Amino acid sequence: MVDIPIVVGGGIRNPQTASKLVASGAKLIVTGNHFENENHWEHLKLFADAVHVKKSILI
């Protein structure tokens, strides 16, 4: 276990992979040049939804 943010990148080409990495503790996902290709722009929202996990607070 570490106290510094974990940055993960390389080969992340789908939202499912990005989501698994965040669930495993990654704080930053690097997609590299995946979104430089206009054909992948439509996936941007799917990636965003996959990595921005909303956490509930129980009181």
Buried (B, 14 or more C-beta within 10 A) or exposed (E): EEEEEEEBEEEBEBBEBBBBBBEEEBEEBEBEEBEEEEEBEEBEEBBEEBBEEEEEEEE
